[in-house]
Amino acid sequence: MRKSSWLLVVSFLLSLFLVGCSSGNATQSSKNVTPAEPPKEIIVSAASSMKDSLTELQKDYSQKTPGVKITFNFGASGTLQQQIEQGAPADLFISAGKTQMDALDQKNLIVKESTIDLVGNDLVLVVGKDNTNVASLQDLVKSSVVKISIGTPESVPAGKYAQESLTNLKLWDSLQPKIVLAKDVTQVLNYAETGNVDAGLVYQSDAKGSTKVKVVTVVSASSHKPIVYPVAVISATKNKQAAQDFLKYLQSSDAQKVFVNYGFQSLTK
């Protein structure tokens, strides 16, 4: 065989060898690459009155902890309680009342030692911006005041506090025919904003976030039980550590400042 032919054969075999090595190295390299872990997701069932403050805190927490995705389920505390009892997915529960949290505790559906009172609130009487007919709770008995909205007491803590206050102030019996029940405190606020009712009883935090209503008066705290928002990790969570970490963040001074800006009262020390 001529020398030139040998050179061609050797060159061909060498090229095959190099291609094989390159392919092997590429395969080995692909095996060594660790795929990025998907972010952990925790579902937070929270009272509807916390929507604005928690939405802001969600953005801050996402920047600080990019490996965790926070998903909220807002609603009336009683409704959220029932959802959790029926097995709806949730990792953390923030209630606007102790009754709902206690009910879950009795059924061992929360991590008892994780329970804390996160923030407090005030109950206020609101009317539309242009309403001059209502200047006090006693004005609600006027014949010109036709509709007053509160949350359904059985499922909405704000409604329960409202009923308790009106009862202690000797107004409940006379006002009952005027009462319009709402599914949650957000709906009460909406009724007042749109003029569908003459007045509504909501939390201070809700009123502060609206430009369409004004606060007539803060309901005396002595007329109802203390308004606190307990929070706890759900027993069935599959992301207990992530839920506990987010709960710890909510107790931080930075998070508490945000709550206060939205009209809540800080309870953490």
C-alpha positions in Angstrom: 0.0 0.0 0.0 1.3 3.4 -0.8 2.4 5.8 1.9 -0.3 8.3 1.1 -3.0 5.6 1.5 -1.7 4.6 4.9 -1.8 8.2 6.0 -5.5 8.5 4.9 -6.4 5.3 6.9 -4.6 6.5 10.0 -6.2 9.9 9.8 -9.7 8.3 9.4 -9.2 6.0 12.4 -7.8 8.9 14.5 -10.9 11.1 13.7 -13.2 8.2 14.8 -11.3 7.9 18.1 -11.5 11.6 18.8 -15.3 11.7 18.0 -15.9 8.8 20.3 -13.9 10.5 23.2 -15.8 13.7 22.7 -19.1 12.0 22.7 -18.2 10.1 25.9 -17.1 13.2 27.6 -20.2 15.0 26.7 -22.4 12.1 28.0 -20.4 12.0 31.2 -20.7 15.8 31.6 -24.5 15.6 31.1 -24.7 13.0 33.8 -22.8 15.2 36.2 -25.1 18.2 35.8 -27.6 18.4 38.7 -31.0 19.8 37.5 -32.2 22.8 39.4 -34.7 22.0 42.2 -38.2 23.5 41.6 -39.2 26.1 44.2 -41.1 24.8 47.3 -44.6 26.0 47.4 -46.5 26.7 50.6 -50.2 27.5 50.7 -51.4 30.1 53.2 -55.1 30.2 54.0 -55.6 33.7 55.4 -58.5 36.0 56.5 -59.6 38.2 53.6 -58.9 41.3 55.7 -55.2 40.5 55.3 -55.0 40.4 51.5 -53.3 43.8 50.9 -50.7 43.5 53.6 -49.8 39.9 52.8 -49.6 40.6 49.1 -47.0 43.2 49.8 -45.1 40.9 52.2 -45.2 38.1 49.6 -43.2 40.3 47.2 -40.6 41.0 49.8 -40.3 37.4 50.9 -39.9 36.2 47.3 -36.9 38.4 46.9 -35.4 37.2 50.2 -36.2 33.6 49.7 -36.4 32.8 45.9 -36.5 29.1 46.6 -40.0 29.3 48.1 -43.2 30.2 46.4 -46.1 31.6 48.5 -49.6 31.0 47.3 -52.5 32.6 49.2 -56.1 31.4 49.7 -58.1 34.3 51.1 -61.6 34.1 52.5 -63.8 34.3 55.6 -62.0 32.6 58.5 -64.9 30.2 59.1 -64.9 29.2 55.5 -61.2 28.6 55.5 -61.5 26.5 58.7 -64.1 24.3 57.0 -61.9 23.9 54.0 -59.0 22.7 56.1 -61.3 20.3 58.0 -62.3 18.9 54.7 -58.8 18.3 53.6 -58.1 21.3 51.4 -54.4 21.8 50.9 -52.9 24.4 53.3 -49.6 24.8 55.1 -50.3 27.8 57.2 -53.6 29.3 58.5 -54.1 32.9 59.6 -57.5 33.5 61.2 -59.2 36.7 62.1 -60.6 35.0 65.2 -59.6 32.5 67.9 -62.8 30.5 67.5 -61.7 29.0 64.2 -58.2 28.3 65.2 -59.4 26.6 68.4 -61.8 24.4 66.4 -58.9 23.1 64.3 -56.8 22.6 67.4 -59.5 20.4 68.9 -59.3 18.2 65.9 -55.5 18.1 65.9 -55.3 19.8 62.5 -52.7 22.4 63.5 -49.2 22.2 65.1 -50.3 23.4 68.5 -46.8 24.7 69.5 -46.6 26.8 66.4 -49.7 28.9 67.3 -49.1 32.6 68.0 -51.2 35.8 68.0 -49.8 37.6 65.0 -51.5 41.0 64.9 -54.5 42.8 66.4 -57.2 45.1 64.9 -60.0 47.5 65.7 -63.6 47.4 64.7 -64.9 50.5 63.0 -68.1 51.9 61.6 -67.8 53.2 58.1 -70.0 55.0 55.7 -69.7 56.3 52.1 -67.5 59.4 51.7 -70.4 61.7 51.1 -72.7 60.3 53.8 -73.6 62.9 56.4 -76.5 61.0 58.0 -74.5 58.7 60.2 -72.1 60.2 62.8 -72.3 57.5 65.5 -73.4 54.0 66.3 -76.6 55.4 67.9 -77.5 57.1 64.5 -78.0 53.6 63.1 -81.4 53.5 64.7 -82.6 56.4 62.6 -85.4 55.6 60.2 -83.4 57.2 57.4 -80.8 54.5 57.9 -82.2 51.5 56.0 -79.4 49.0 55.6 -76.4 48.1 57.7 -73.9 45.4 56.7 -71.9 43.1 58.9 -70.2 39.8 58.1 -72.1 36.6 58.8 -71.4 36.1 62.5 -71.2 32.3 62.2 -68.3 32.4 59.7 -66.9 35.9 59.7 -65.1 37.0 62.9 -65.7 40.7 62.2 -69.4 39.9 62.0 -69.2 38.1 65.3 -67.4 41.1 66.9 -70.0 43.4 65.4 -72.9 41.4 66.7 -71.3 41.2 70.2 -70.7 45.0 70.3 -74.2 45.9 69.1 -75.7 43.5 71.6 -73.6 44.9 74.5 -74.5 48.5 73.4 -78.3 47.5 73.5 -78.6 48.2 69.8 -78.8 44.7 68.3 -82.5 44.0 68.7 -83.6 47.2 67.1 -81.1 47.0 64.3 -81.7 43.4 63.3 -84.3 44.2 60.6 -81.8 46.4 58.9 -78.8 44.0 58.9 -77.4 42.8 55.6 -75.1 39.8 56.1 -72.0 39.5 53.9 -69.8 36.5 53.2 -66.7 38.3 54.4 -65.5 41.7 55.6 -64.3 42.6 52.2 -67.9 42.4 50.9 -69.1 44.5 53.8 -66.6 47.2 52.7 -67.7 46.9 49.1 -71.4 47.4 50.1 -70.5 50.6 51.9 -68.3 51.8 49.1 -71.0 51.4 46.5 -73.8 52.8 48.6 -75.7 49.5 48.7 -75.9 49.9 52.5 -75.9 53.1 54.6 -73.2 51.8 56.9 -71.0 48.8 57.6 -68.8 47.4 60.4 -65.4 46.4 59.3 -61.8 46.3 60.6 -59.7 49.4 60.8 -57.2 47.8 58.4 -60.0 47.4 55.7 -61.2 51.0 56.1 -57.6 52.4 55.9 -57.2 50.7 52.5 -60.3 52.3 51.0 -60.6 55.8 49.5 -64.4 55.5 49.1 -65.4 55.3 52.8 -64.8 57.2 55.9 -64.6 56.0 59.5 -67.4 57.4 61.6 -66.2 55.9 64.9 -63.9 53.2 66.4 -66.1 50.7 68.2 -65.2 50.6 71.9 -62.9 47.6 72.5 -64.7 47.0 75.8 -67.8 46.1 73.9 -66.3 43.0 72.3 -63.6 40.4 72.8 -60.1 41.4 71.9 -59.5 41.2 68.1 -56.5 39.1 67.4 -55.3 37.2 64.4 -53.8 33.8 65.4 -51.6 31.9 63.0 -50.5 28.2 63.0 -48.8 25.6 60.8 -51.2 23.0 59.5 -50.5 19.4 60.8 -50.8 17.9 57.3 -48.3 20.2 55.7 -45.6 18.5 53.6 -43.4 21.6 53.8 -43.3 22.2 57.6 -39.9 23.9 57.7 -40.8 26.3 54.9 -44.1 27.1 56.6 -42.3 27.7 59.9 -39.7 29.9 58.2 -42.5 32.1 56.6 -44.2 32.3 60.0 -41.0 33.4 61.6 -40.7 36.1 58.8 -44.2 37.4 59.6 -43.1 38.0 63.2 -40.0 40.0 62.1 -39.9 43.7 62.7 -39.9 44.4 59.0 -43.1 42.4 58.4 -44.7 43.9 61.5 -44.1 47.4 60.2 -45.9 46.5 57.0 -48.9 45.2 59.0 -49.0 48.4 61.1 -48.9 50.5 57.9 -52.1 48.7 56.8 -53.9 49.5 60.1 -53.1 46.4 62.1 -51.6 46.4 65.6 -48.3 44.7 66.3 -48.5 42.1 69.0 -45.0 40.6 68.8 -42.3 41.7 71.2 
